[in-house]
Amino acid sequence: MATNTNSGVAPDTRGSNFFRLDRTLQAMLPVYVGQELADFLRPHLDLLGQRSANDLDEHAMLANAHPPVLHPRDRFGRDREWIEYHPSYKVLEKAAFDEFQIHAMSLRAGILGLDRPYPLVAKHAFTYLFNQAEFGLGCPINVTDSSAHLIQRFGSEKVKKLFLPRMLYSTGDEHWQGAQFITEKEGGSDVGSISMQARKRDGNWYLYGEKWFCSNADAEVIVLLARPESATTGTRGLGLFVVPRELESGERNEYRIIRLKDKLGTRSMATGELVFDGALAYQLGELDQGFRHMAEMINASRLSNGVKSAALMRRAAHDAQIVARERMVFGRKLVDQPLAKRQLIKLSLPAEQALTMWMFVASILDNANDETNRSRIKYELCARLLTPLLKFRATRDARRVTQDAMEFRGGCGYVEDFVNPRLVRDALLGSIWEGTSNIIAIDVVRRAIRRQDCLSELTELLEGKIDELSAVQDSYRNTLSSWLDKVGRFACETAEREDESLYRQVASALYHICTAIVMAWEAQVSGQGERLIWSRMVVDHRLSTYSPASSPHSSSSLVSNLFRGHPLSVEEANIALSKAF
């Protein structure tokens, strides 16, 4: 339970447990990872859920209130810049990299006693809970993971031996974090314009140039793209390199952090501008395939981005629900007020969608990465479309949900004593990181649908989910099928006409029909009737169009089933749907 202040001010989530509060996460784990692994995960997630709502949350508040400071010289006047972090940031690092080792979960066995690497669904259950306390450190966790993956995948044996033991197995001061620096002054979306040069001398590569937006600026290991001398222009001329912060001799490599960015959000984590002046680098993979090699991590990075946005929404929803249950307004609890109840649904629906979507996408990527899966190519094509859909819609929804949750708490939500301002600031990053919304929408329609024909594979997969809905009434199965057909035709026609002005609408519509179908399937598999009600809410509130003067069908008769405090069966959900329509 949240701490009750007895002061007239509604309490916050402190004293609760984010895992225990999240009945959906608990119910969906067996659906996506199987009962045996779900049972193994439960005590670890319970511990992280408790810590994320309490001590980690306290440290996150402090770390964000006291951002890192760049010291350009050491005490002897040498140009050996270093970054000073608040002690609370180091506590958060210890929890993420040492105690739970989230960064290495999908890359090696043995973490928390599991005899194999974690599937993505299981790993991101930890990401999801940790980021409800601290969003900024989510970037170093993710880029350490993906940098190690690139080294593991494309590095020579020498490079693997040099970097991977300390990235994946070491803890404490011996551990090396990773970073990925792509963006230059011209921006990050046009990767083909990268101007950083790689020059070869005496058999070694050395880098010259500047990177403009470098998160986890003082990481021990940097993966980046640079253009070798005499290489062609565009993305085809880029090579992928890994750069150590320190050379094997113990000397600093030849690059400098010029300054740290004064950012709107993710203030706990250091983001800087770096200049490379002959920094030693090691080649990863084929020299002219750097962009293609780096692109292998795009799906994983976009999934991680979506998980983090889902975490922000869930944290905001937790906070709003506690306010609703505890705050008295005009003699009644806020949760009993019709307008407040409606707003609570509008807050919670995108959070529920994002949870469903990231778990579904992670499971698809797990299947795509399984070399023994005969349907691997099908899953790869589905993942190619699903990951940008998740990134596009979840990150945008997080901006609105965190702002509305601030309003739910009222004036106190605008004050830095509470988490709401930090959630709003952090949520704004998601739709910029890994491509702006316009870039992602173009990727969805022009590339994934028109050029790679991913939509036909995804449609077939979703039709199969509808076919499994034996416990769901026929009329609602038909509704889902009808919407899938309608959205699919809209997407294909828009792609064929290349009507770029509609690309964002296509991406949103596909996200919504996908979550509506998968939520209904989750109800079928788990027996959790609330998922079926949420599915109907997606159809009514996110897909259907209606006049502002009319009332969506589900707004009153179904809402009471979602916050009643105990589980709803699928049979009960079917009855509720029948009464509502």
PyMOL commands that set and color helices and strands:
alter all, ss='L'
color gray80, all
select helices_A, chain A and resi 18-21+23-33+35-52+55-65+87-99+102-104+111-113+120-130+138-154+157-169+172-174+191-193+235-237+287-295+298-326+334-336+338-368+376-414+420-430+437-451+454-467+474-497+500-526+529-543+554-557+559-561+570-580
alter helices_A, ss='H'
color red, helices_A
select strands_A, chain A and resi 69-71+82-84+178-181+197-201+204-215+221-228+239-244+255-260+271-284+328-329+332-333
alter strands_A, ss='S'
color yellow, strands_A
deselect
rebuild
show_as cartoon
